[in-house]
Amino acid sequence: MDSRVEAVVEILNQNWNRPLRVTSLARAVGLSTVRLQHLFKKEKGVSIRGYHMDQRLTRAATLLLNPVWRVKEVCHLVGFADLRDFRRSFKRRYKAAPTAFRQASRDAHADVLQKTDTSVNTVPQ
């Protein structure tokens, strides 16, 4: 992978919860914004903005699995200023609103536990 793209990926990984401008990233690696966007898409198969959004939403999904965090808190933790924007982006990615995603994850986890419990308690004959 191109070392400049690697540098941008590292910056994105370290600043996943902050808004970043492509112009700032391009300046950091000594490329024009157009050249960086082209190179990044060629190397990673996704735009810089798409990569950054994917990181934020993946972390949001992980945080939502913990019932301690409210959806609004998760929204702000992953760098969204607007709850409506967060919900829209999350639903576009996961095909479910954050609360529905959380409930579906709980239900799936309960199903797995229930299946595990019955298989453990069954004595083979």
Protein Blocks (a to p, Z undefined) as FASTA:
>chain_A
ZZklmmmmmmmmmmmmbccdfklmmmmnopafklmmmmmmmmnopafklmmmmmmmmmmm
mmmmpmkbcfklmmmmnopablklmmmmmmmmnopafklmmmmmmmmmmmmmmmmmmmmm
pccZZ
